Amino acid sequence: MAPLRFSANVSWLFPELPGLPARLRAAGKSGFKAAEIGWPYAETPEALARAAREAGLQLVLINTPPGDREKGENGLGAVPGKQAAFREGLEQAVLYAKALDCPRIHLMAGRVPQGADRAAVRGEMETVFLDNLRHAAEVLARENLVGLLEPINTRITDPQYFLDTPRQAAAILQKVGRPNLQLQMDIYHWQIMDGNLTGNIREFLPLVGHVQVAQVPGRGDPGSPGELNFPYLFQLLEDEGYKGFVGCEYQPQGDTVESLSWLRSYWDRRGHPQAGQ
């Protein structure tokens, strides 16, 4: 069983450093071989590519643009009336992914419109999402890219988010039926919404193209106190043959390098694999 490959989510890690290029350099110095960025669009792709190259990092994941954050948007993929904006954002994400040699893009579903009843608009939003995902799959296939769907919990993080459970996401993937669309498993969100992590990981892992981790409920590092037994979960992922990346998307409590002691212990025990794609 090969050791897991970890990536630094520099939108979350190294908040003590200004700017994504500085965070990428810090990730490289901390031993990472891979990194991911939520929204890279405040920096030029050339600056990010240069920083990643100098740090010896492979960029493995970015998100589609969120839309207008001031208007409460957090992704547009399933939002009625925003199809053109989603597709424009997808084109921007593809440009960044190509410039960064990044093989995966998280296709953000977005929020139930303010004031709308979730149950009443669910069917319409799913129809919009399916149409946008079919379009995205074609666009991404031309560039040999993979699109990811991530359920985000609606109990703590984003009560209005449309896509909130692995089963909902898996059903949508089945309806779209495109091989270059996969599931993004953030264990933090899955635990909050469903629990049953062993069963869900075993059931849905064949659909998973990327994993992310944080402790529950505080969203701290995997070595911090909380509900989740990460040595068990990491062993489970290894035993189930997971070959993708595990993104460190958590809130460091204090210095980021100190918060990585759990990862250094893992590398000491299991070895430090090369990045690859």
Secondary structure, DSSP 8 states (H G I E B T S, - for coil): ----EEEEETTTS-TTSSSHHHHHHHHHHTT-SEEEES--TTS-HHHHHHHHHHHT-EEEEEE-----GGGT-SB-TT-TT-HHHHHHHHHHHHHHHHHHT--EEE--B-B--TT--HHHHHHHHHHHHHHHHHHHHHHHHHTT-EEEE----TTTT-TTBS---HHHHHHHHHHH--TTEEEEEEHHHHHHHT--HHHHHHHHGGGEEEEEE--TTT---TTSSSS--HHHHHHHHHHTT--SEEEE----SS-HHHHTHHHHHHHHHH-------
